[in-house]
Amino acid sequence: MTATKKAVEIETVVLKLLSKQEEITVRAVAQASGLSEADETDRKAIRRVLKTLAERGLLRSKGAGRSHVYVRVEQAPPPTIP
């Protein structure tokens, strides 16, 4: 699997999880995507995707170390034109 395809699959899993849960962890993403939570390469790939989504303003990072979680950023509804 190419790195780009893996990142897209991880992003899809992250967004699905966040539609069901308020916050997620790297472990939860690994379990939901079928990746190994013990494999550091897989964990790094997940963290890269989460960081990218946070930079795009879709997620917010909270906590540190083992208690590190990501939460969905609530988007303001588009303004209505009267």
C-alpha positions, 0 to 999 in steps of 0.5 A: 500500500502506498503512503498516500493511499494509507493516509487517505484510508486513515483520514477516512477512519478518523472522520468516521470515528469523529462522527460517532465519538467526541474524541479519539486517540491514536490507539482508537484509530489503529484499532478501527483501521486494522493497523497495529497499535504496537507498530511504531511506523503505523502509529507515526502514520496515524499521528501524521494524519491527525496532525495534518487534520489539526493544521487544516482546522478540522481537529484540535489536539488536547492533552499530552503523552498517553492522555493525548486525544483529538477532538472535532472542531465545531464548524460555524454554519455558513452565514445566511443571506437575507 
